[in-house]
Amino acid sequence: MDYIKTKRILILRKYLIDSVYIIIGCIIMAIGTALFLLPNQLSSGGFSGIATIIYYFLHFPLGTTILVLNIPFLLWALFKLGKEIVIKSVAGTVLLAVFIDLFEKIPKLTEDRFLACIYGGICIGIGMALVLKASASTGGTDLISYIVRAYRPHIRTSNIIVILDIIIISLNVIFFKEVEIGLYSAIAIYIVGKMIDIIFEGVNFTKMMLIISNKYKEISTEIGEKLQRGSTAIYAKGMYTKEKRMILFCVGSRNETARIKEIAVKIDPKAFIVIANARETWGKGFKKSSEQ
């Protein structure tokens, strides 16, 4: 009974956290859209680009238009995707539409298109990352990519989104007859992608190092004493020399990488060292999951 109760509490907790992520994410996205991009005829791609054209030519509210455009795809997704992701996507799409229509009544924060695409992209990127963290979406090209992959799993999501965004930005340029709109919108889309990467991967990127040396024990001890970083010895065999040897594997921050290299070369000037970027690092000494 205690196990069932604990499981229910964890499920409820996750549901509440996801709900907070979706609400806050939609608010931030709405700020970026309604106060930066929309007043300057810019878009971050997706249905907001189509809705921006409709907004200026037919004077329909942007948020409401985005919601209407998403309805057929949400219904389609209901039959092809899991109910959970569709329910969360409905919530995200509706909340975003409501917040955009609310913030649309507030005066724009800048008339400079360059500033608008920068800050609009940052806001939308942060907000979208929070929504994605809750395994939800705000509809648009993200939802279309999910549906396409349900039929053609081998197609990359990023390719689908990029193609759709290019088409939509091209339409914005054609209707508004300004190439600058497309150029600034492209910057905004790029920033959105970068902000999502930063939110998911963090700004403290780590480095992975492979050190091949006969003095691996001394190097490992020195790294532990000087930097308080652990390392792992991996058994290996040189295919050219046929010699068995140990490869020292360790992970550290950018600053620590230089010191680890210095330690290895000082102990063994003949050490063979490989340094690579680590996309994300979890565990003791680095990021920890909620369960740890």
C-alpha positions as CSV (number, residue, x, y, z in Angstrom):
1,M,0.0,0.0,0.0
2,D,2.9,2.4,0.9
3,Y,4.4,1.6,-2.5
4,I,1.2,2.5,-4.3
5,K,0.7,5.6,-2.3
6,T,4.3,6.7,-3.0
7,K,3.9,6.0,-6.7
8,R,0.7,8.1,-6.8
9,I,2.4,11.0,-5.0
10,L,5.3,10.9,-7.5
11,I,2.9,10.8,-10.5
12,L,1.0,13.8,-9.0
13,R,4.2,15.6,-8.4
14,K,5.3,15.1,-11.9
15,Y,1.9,16.2,-13.2
16,L,2.1,19.4,-11.2
17,I,5.7,20.1,-12.2
18,D,4.8,19.6,-15.9
19,S,1.8,21.9,-15.5
20,V,4.0,24.6,-14.1
21,Y,6.5,24.2,-16.9
22,I,3.8,24.4,-19.5
23,I,2.1,27.5,-18.0
24,I,5.4,29.4,-17.4
25,G,6.7,28.3,-20.8
26,C,3.6,29.6,-22.6
27,I,3.7,32.9,-20.8
28,I,7.4,33.5,-21.8
29,M,6.7,32.4,-25.4
30,A,3.7,34.8,-25.6
31,I,5.8,37.7,-24.4
32,G,8.4,37.0,-27.1
33,T,5.7,36.7,-29.7
34,A,3.3,39.4,-28.8
35,L,5.7,42.1,-27.5
36,F,8.7,41.6,-29.8
37,L,8.1,39.7,-33.0
38,L,4.5,40.4,-33.9
39,P,4.6,44.2,-33.7
40,N,7.6,44.2,-36.0
41,Q,6.0,41.7,-38.5
42,L,8.6,39.0,-37.6
43,S,7.9,35.4,-36.8
44,S,9.7,32.4,-35.3
45,G,8.4,30.1,-38.0
46,G,5.6,27.6,-37.5
47,F,2.0,28.6,-37.4
48,S,2.8,31.9,-35.8
49,G,4.3,32.9,-39.2
50,I,1.1,32.1,-41.0
51,A,-0.9,33.8,-38.2
52,T,1.2,36.9,-38.5
53,I,0.2,37.3,-42.2
54,I,-3.5,36.8,-41.3
55,Y,-3.2,39.2,-38.4
56,Y,-1.9,42.1,-40.6
57,F,-4.1,41.4,-43.7
58,L,-7.4,40.3,-42.1
59,H,-6.9,41.7,-38.5
60,F,-7.7,38.4,-36.7
61,P,-6.2,38.0,-33.3
62,L,-2.9,36.1,-33.5
63,G,-3.4,33.7,-30.6
64,T,-6.9,32.7,-31.8
65,T,-5.6,32.2,-35.4
66,I,-2.8,29.9,-34.1
67,L,-5.3,27.9,-32.1
68,V,-7.7,27.5,-35.1
69,L,-4.8,26.4,-37.4
70,N,-3.8,23.8,-34.9
71,I,-7.2,22.2,-34.4
72,P,-7.2,19.8,-37.4
73,F,-3.6,18.7,-36.6
74,L,-4.5,18.1,-32.9
75,L,-7.4,15.9,-34.0
76,W,-5.2,14.1,-36.5
77,A,-2.6,13.6,-33.8
78,L,-5.2,12.1,-31.5
79,F,-5.5,9.1,-33.7
80,K,-1.8,8.7,-34.4
81,L,0.0,9.7,-31.2
82,G,-0.4,8.9,-27.5
83,K,-3.2,10.6,-25.6
84,E,-0.8,12.0,-23.0
85,I,1.2,14.0,-25.5
86,V,-2.0,15.2,-27.3
87,I,-3.6,16.3,-24.1
88,K,-0.5,18.3,-23.1
89,S,-0.2,19.7,-26.6
90,V,-3.8,20.9,-26.4
91,A,-3.1,22.5,-23.1
92,G,0.1,24.2,-24.5
93,T,-1.6,25.4,-27.6
94,V,-4.7,26.8,-25.8
95,L,-2.6,28.5,-23.1
96,L,-0.2,30.0,-25.7
97,A,-3.2,31.4,-27.7
98,V,-4.8,32.9,-24.6
99,F,-1.6,34.6,-23.4
100,I,-0.7,35.9,-26.8
101,D,-4.1,37.6,-27.2
102,L,-3.7,39.0,-23.7
103,F,-0.2,40.4,-24.2
104,E,-1.1,41.6,-27.7
105,K,-2.9,44.5,-26.0
106,I,0.3,45.7,-24.3
107,P,2.4,48.3,-26.3
108,K,5.4,46.8,-28.1
109,L,8.7,47.0,-26.2
110,T,10.9,48.0,-29.2
111,E,10.6,49.2,-32.8
112,D,14.1,48.0,-33.7
113,R,13.7,44.8,-35.7
114,F,17.2,43.6,-34.7
115,L,16.5,43.9,-31.0
116,A,13.1,42.4,-31.5
117,C,14.4,39.2,-33.3
118,I,17.1,38.8,-30.6
119,Y,14.9,39.2,-27.5
120,G,11.9,37.6,-29.1
121,G,14.0,34.6,-30.1
122,I,15.4,34.3,-26.5
123,C,12.0,34.4,-24.9
124,I,10.4,31.9,-27.3
125,G,13.4,29.6,-27.0
126,I,13.3,29.6,-23.2
127,G,9.5,29.2,-23.2
128,M,9.5,26.4,-25.8
129,A,12.3,24.5,-23.9
130,L,10.2,24.6,-20.7
131,V,7.2,23.2,-22.6
132,L,9.3,20.5,-24.2
133,K,10.7,19.6,-20.8
134,A,7.1,18.7,-19.8
135,S,6.9,16.4,-22.9
136,A,4.4,18.7,-24.4
137,S,4.2,21.1,-27.4
138,T,2.4,24.2,-28.5
139,G,1.4,22.7,-31.8
140,G,2.6,24.1,-35.1
141,T,5.5,22.5,-36.9
142,D,6.5,20.5,-33.8
143,L,3.1,18.7,-33.9
144,I,3.3,18.2,-37.6
145,S,6.8,16.6,-37.3
146,Y,5.4,14.2,-34.7
147,I,2.6,13.2,-37.1
148,V,5.0,12.8,-40.1
149,R,7.3,10.6,-38.0
150,A,4.4,8.4,-37.0
151,Y,4.1,7.5,-40.7
152,R,7.8,7.8,-41.7
153,P,10.0,7.2,-38.6
154,H,13.2,7.4,-40.6
155,I,12.7,11.1,-41.4
156,R,14.6,13.4,-39.0
157,T,12.4,15.8,-37.0
158,S,14.9,18.7,-37.5
159,N,14.7,18.4,-41.3
160,I,10.9,18.6,-41.2
161,I,10.8,21.6,-39.0
162,V,13.5,23.4,-41.0
163,I,11.7,22.8,-44.3
164,L,8.4,24.0,-42.9
165,D,10.0,27.1,-41.4
166,I,11.7,28.0,-44.6
167,I,8.4,27.8,-46.5
168,I,6.6,29.9,-43.9
169,I,9.3,32.6,-43.7
170,S,9.3,32.8,-47.5
171,L,5.5,33.4,-47.4
172,N,6.1,36.2,-44.9
173,V,8.7,37.8,-47.2
174,I,6.3,37.5,-50.2
175,F,3.3,38.9,-48.4
176,F,5.1,41.8,-46.6
177,K,7.4,42.4,-49.6
178,E,10.4,42.9,-47.4
179,V,13.5,40.7,-47.5
180,E,14.6,42.0,-44.2
181,I,11.6,40.3,-42.5
182,G,12.9,37.0,-43.7
183,L,16.4,37.7,-42.6
184,Y,15.5,38.9,-39.1
185,S,13.0,36.0,-38.7
186,A,15.8,33.5,-39.6
187,I,17.9,35.0,-36.9
188,A,15.0,34.6,-34.4
189,I,14.6,31.0,-35.4
190,Y,18.3,30.3,-35.0
191,I,18.3,31.9,-31.5
192,V,15.2,29.8,-30.5
193,G,17.1,26.6,-31.4
194,K,20.2,27.8,-29.5
195,M,18.2,28.7,-26.4
196,I,16.5,25.3,-26.4
197,D,19.9,23.6,-26.5
198,I,21.2,25.8,-23.6
199,I,18.2,25.0,-21.5
200,F,18.4,21.2,-22.1
201,E,22.2,20.9,-22.1
202,G,23.2,23.8,-19.8
203,V,26.0,26.3,-20.4
204,N,28.7,24.4,-18.4
205,F,29.8,22.1,-21.2
206,T,32.1,19.3,-20.2
207,K,35.1,17.6,-21.9
208,M,35.8,13.9,-22.2
209,M,39.4,12.8,-22.2
210,L,41.1,9.6,-23.2
211,I,44.7,9.2,-22.0
212,I,46.9,6.3,-23.2
213,S,49.9,6.0,-21.1
214,N,51.9,3.3,-19.3
215,K,51.9,5.6,-16.3
216,Y,48.1,5.7,-16.0
217,K,48.2,5.0,-12.3
218,E,50.3,8.0,-11.5
219,I,48.3,10.2,-13.7
220,S,45.0,9.0,-12.2
221,T,46.3,9.6,-8.7
222,E,47.5,13.1,-9.5
223,I,44.1,14.0,-11.1
224,G,42.3,12.8,-8.0
225,E,44.6,14.6,-5.6
226,K,44.9,17.9,-7.5
227,L,41.4,18.2,-9.1
228,Q,39.3,15.8,-7.0
229,R,38.1,14.2,-10.2
230,G,37.7,10.5,-10.6
231,S,39.0,8.5,-13.6
232,T,38.4,5.0,-15.1
233,A,41.0,2.7,-16.5
234,I,39.8,0.7,-19.6
235,Y,41.5,-2.4,-20.9
236,A,42.6,-2.1,-24.5
237,K,44.9,-3.6,-27.1
238,G,46.9,-1.8,-29.7
239,M,46.0,-3.3,-33.1
240,Y,49.3,-2.2,-34.6
241,T,51.7,-3.1,-31.7
242,K,49.5,-5.9,-30.4
243,E,50.3,-4.7,-26.9
244,K,47.8,-4.7,-24.1
245,R,47.5,-1.4,-22.3
246,M,45.2,0.8,-20.3
247,I,43.2,3.8,-21.4
248,L,42.4,6.3,-18.8
249,F,38.9,7.8,-19.2
250,C,38.0,11.0,-17.4
251,V,35.5,13.9,-17.6
252,G,36.0,17.5,-16.5
253,S,35.0,21.1,-17.1
254,R,36.7,23.3,-19.7
255,N,39.0,24.8,-17.1
256,E,39.9,21.3,-15.7
257,T,40.7,19.9,-19.1
258,A,43.8,22.0,-19.5
259,R,45.0,21.0,-16.0
260,I,44.4,17.3,-16.7
261,K,46.3,17.5,-19.9
262,E,49.2,19.3,-18.1
263,I,49.3,16.6,-15.4
264,A,49.3,13.8,-18.0
265,V,52.1,15.4,-20.1
266,K,54.2,16.2,-17.0
267,I,54.1,12.6,-15.8
268,D,54.4,11.0,-19.2
269,P,55.6,13.3,-22.1
270,K,54.8,10.5,-24.5
271,A,51.2,10.1,-23.4
272,F,48.6,10.0,-26.2
273,I,45.6,12.2,-25.4
274,V,42.2,12.6,-27.0
275,I,39.9,15.4,-26.0
276,A,36.3,15.6,-27.1
277,N,33.1,17.6,-26.2
278,A,30.7,15.8,-24.0
279,R,27.1,16.8,-24.9
280,E,25.8,16.2,-21.4
281,T,27.2,14.7,-18.2
282,W,25.1,13.2,-15.3
283,G,26.3,11.8,-12.1
284,K,28.5,12.6,-9.0
285,G,30.3,15.9,-9.4
286,F,28.1,16.9,-12.4
287,K,24.4,17.3,-13.0
288,K,22.1,15.1,-10.9
289,S,18.6,13.8,-11.7
290,S,15.7,14.3,-9.3
291,E,16.1,10.6,-8.3
292,Q,19.7,11.0,-7.1
